[in-house]
Amino acid sequence: MKILGLDFDNTLTNYDRLFYETAKDLKLIPDHINPNKVVIRNFLRSKNMEEDFTFLQGKVYGLRIAEADQAKGMFNALLDIQKNGYKLKIISHKTKYPIKGDKYDLHKGALNWLIKNNFFGKNGLNLKTDDIFFEVTKELKIQRIKDENCDVFIDDLPEILENIDTNVEKVLYSPRGKNKNGNFKCMEHWDDLKLILRLF
């Protein structure tokens, strides 16, 4: 059985709407800002409000993570992949608590999101808790990908893919088609996963 490793934040999840709503609630952005995490981050940085963005991240990933959307098409794509003989492992770089703001347990919040979105249900993805790893540094995440013998790994960050073993098939999840790199495959839509993995 092949093992498909999955990043969590911005790969399984889509935070665009939630970042926009939370930033509006905190009165950090004007109405006209595009509801997009990267656009909001760049706007706050342009206003020398980097610390406000860090605080905003803590709110989204901690207090409000249960409200986060699934990446479009993700869940059904993973159900299909399981039927094609893949075992799923979620391996994420996630600090235990936010860098700034209230001390939310980010690991517990992410786990609760997975429960809410039927990752553990028998009529869902039927994962076990020992299929889930939240590592506090990128280095530990990269080591975990190796230790779990992932055959394929999907991540939205090129710098993670660039640093995992060459024997791992690397898939960049890039819904806006950015950050394309010849060293790994680019997946703009979860519906394309079976094609990328040559499963027909």
Phi, psi and omega per residue, in radians:
M1 nan 2.257 3.113
K2 -1.402 2.652 -3.117
I3 -1.951 2.163 3.081
L4 -1.799 1.992 3.082
G5 -1.568 2.483 -3.048
L6 -2.295 2.255 2.913
D7 -1.200 2.874 -3.130
F8 -1.819 -1.243 -3.037
D9 -1.127 2.256 3.085
N10 1.142 0.224 3.042
T11 -2.112 -1.024 2.997
L12 -1.415 -0.505 -3.046
T13 -1.890 2.758 2.977
N14 -2.241 2.047 -3.045
Y15 -1.776 0.041 -2.998
D16 -0.953 -0.938 -3.119
R17 -1.078 -0.735 -3.072
L18 -1.209 -0.677 3.066
F19 -1.074 -0.748 -3.126
Y20 -1.109 -0.859 -3.104
E21 -1.100 -0.728 -3.123
T22 -1.209 -0.727 3.107
A23 -1.099 -0.652 3.083
K24 -1.159 -0.759 3.117
D25 -1.031 -0.622 -3.134
L26 -1.517 0.005 3.132
K27 1.025 0.730 -3.133
L28 -1.669 -0.350 -3.050
I29 -2.362 2.683 3.046
P30 -1.375 2.923 -3.072
D31 -1.072 -0.566 -2.966
H32 -1.369 -0.128 -3.119
I33 -1.122 2.376 3.109
N34 -1.095 2.331 3.131
P35 -1.270 1.333 -3.048
N36 -2.533 2.232 -3.074
K37 -0.965 -0.813 -3.087
V38 -1.159 -0.716 3.108
V39 -1.080 -0.759 3.122
I40 -1.121 -0.772 3.100
R41 -1.035 -0.826 -3.107
N42 -1.142 -0.648 3.091
F43 -1.081 -0.839 -3.113
L44 -1.142 -0.666 3.096
R45 -1.127 -0.655 -3.137
S46 -1.154 -0.380 3.120
K47 -1.732 0.262 -3.090
N48 0.971 0.720 -3.126
M49 -2.027 0.707 -3.132
E50 -1.023 -0.721 -3.138
E51 -1.155 -0.584 3.083
D52 -1.140 -0.644 3.104
F53 -1.176 -0.700 3.098
T54 -1.068 -0.729 3.089
F55 -1.114 -0.731 3.115
L56 -1.060 -0.757 3.102
Q57 -1.005 -0.765 3.131
G58 -1.042 -0.708 3.114
K59 -1.123 -0.797 -3.084
V60 -1.194 -0.876 -3.064
Y61 -1.328 -0.287 -3.121
G62 -1.885 -1.391 -3.030
L63 -1.062 -0.690 -2.945
R64 -1.982 0.180 -3.035
I65 -1.031 -0.519 -3.136
A66 -1.037 -0.401 -3.126
E67 -1.507 -0.095 -3.075
A68 -1.131 2.561 3.125
D69 -1.428 2.700 2.917
Q70 -1.294 2.556 2.952
A71 -1.058 2.376 -3.034
K72 -1.017 2.200 3.078
G73 1.421 -0.087 -3.032
M74 -1.073 -0.880 -2.977
F75 -1.108 -0.829 3.138
N76 -1.140 -0.606 3.096
A77 -1.097 -0.714 -3.138
L78 -1.237 -0.626 3.042
L79 -1.038 -0.753 3.120
D80 -1.121 -0.711 -3.118
I81 -1.121 -0.715 3.084
Q82 -1.033 -0.711 -3.141
K83 -1.137 -0.369 3.106
N84 -1.643 0.271 2.975
G85 1.608 0.242 3.114
Y86 -1.646 2.439 2.971
K87 -1.691 2.398 -3.076
L88 -1.750 2.410 3.025
K89 -2.320 2.275 3.073
I90 -1.746 2.105 -3.088
I91 -2.269 1.931 -2.983
S92 -2.192 2.529 2.926
H93 -1.564 1.984 -3.092
K94 -2.646 2.084 3.069
T95 -1.137 2.749 -3.112
K96 -1.203 -0.644 -3.105
Y97 -2.344 2.720 3.092
P98 -1.056 2.642 3.102
I99 -1.189 -0.638 3.115
K100 -2.268 2.707 3.061
G101 1.595 -2.847 -3.084
D102 -1.130 2.702 -3.028
K103 -1.537 1.200 3.060
Y104 -1.310 2.510 3.047
D105 -1.450 1.751 -3.053
L106 -1.190 -0.570 3.122
H107 -1.165 -0.796 3.135
K108 -1.118 -0.711 3.117
G109 -1.057 -0.776 3.136
A110 -1.155 -0.694 3.115
L111 -1.102 -0.711 3.106
N112 -1.131 -0.626 3.067
W113 -1.083 -0.740 3.123
L114 -1.108 -0.698 3.092
I115 -1.101 -0.837 -3.118
K116 -1.052 -0.600 -3.067
N117 -1.681 0.343 2.930
N118 1.187 0.566 3.062
F119 -1.318 -0.410 -3.094
F120 -1.827 -0.261 -3.088
G121 -1.143 2.536 -3.141
K122 -1.145 -0.457 3.068
N123 -1.632 0.149 3.084
G124 -2.008 -2.262 -3.122
L125 -1.509 -0.239 3.023
N126 0.975 0.672 3.083
L127 -1.343 2.826 3.045
K128 -1.913 2.776 -3.124
T129 -1.086 -0.459 3.122
D130 -1.431 0.127 2.961
D131 -1.662 -0.015 -3.029
I132 -2.033 2.263 -3.134
F133 -2.344 2.122 3.015
F134 -1.929 1.901 -3.085
E135 -1.767 2.445 -2.996
V136 -1.435 -0.172 3.050
T137 -2.352 2.763 3.089
K138 -1.118 -0.623 -3.139
E139 -1.102 -0.722 3.110
L140 -1.195 -0.601 3.074
K141 -1.094 -0.831 -3.139
I142 -1.065 -0.712 3.101
Q143 -1.148 -0.671 3.139
R144 -1.126 -0.687 3.089
I145 -1.010 -0.698 3.095
K146 -1.205 -0.811 -3.081
D147 -1.104 -0.554 -3.137
E148 -1.530 0.079 3.045
N149 0.970 0.792 3.129
C150 -1.147 2.296 3.035
D151 -1.462 -0.576 -3.141
V152 -2.356 2.513 3.035
F153 -2.378 2.337 3.129
I154 -1.964 2.237 -3.124
D155 -2.595 2.695 3.077
D156 -1.605 -0.065 -3.104
L157 -1.900 1.995 3.112
P158 -1.008 -0.588 -3.082
E159 -1.160 -0.444 3.035
I160 -1.271 -0.866 -3.114
L161 -1.057 -0.635 -3.120
E162 -1.157 -0.361 -3.034
N163 -1.903 0.057 3.057
I164 -1.628 2.868 -3.009
D165 -0.986 2.566 -3.084
T166 -1.199 -0.330 3.136
N167 -1.408 -0.061 3.088
V168 -1.581 2.295 3.048
E169 -1.303 2.132 -2.983
K170 -1.810 2.223 -3.139
V171 -2.175 2.097 3.100
L172 -1.570 2.078 3.037
Y173 -1.482 1.963 -3.060
S174 -2.407 1.425 -3.036
P175 -1.078 -0.322 3.100
R176 -1.801 0.140 3.059
G177 1.248 0.307 3.138
K178 -1.663 3.008 3.081
N179 1.074 0.471 3.118
K180 -1.120 2.502 -3.060
N181 -2.573 2.345 -3.104
G182 -1.170 -0.207 -3.099
N183 -1.407 -0.226 3.134
F184 -2.649 2.861 -3.122
K185 -1.362 2.601 -3.131
C186 -1.941 2.224 3.117
M187 -1.996 1.903 3.133
E188 -1.472 -0.478 -3.120
H189 -2.330 2.435 3.092
W190 -1.077 -0.452 3.111
D191 -1.080 -0.315 -3.100
D192 -1.544 -0.021 -2.999
L193 -1.083 -0.766 -3.128
K194 -1.074 -0.660 3.113
L195 -1.159 -0.767 -3.133
I196 -1.074 -0.664 -3.133
L197 -1.553 0.124 3.082
R198 1.061 0.744 3.077
L199 -1.917 2.032 -3.066
F200 -2.131 nan nan
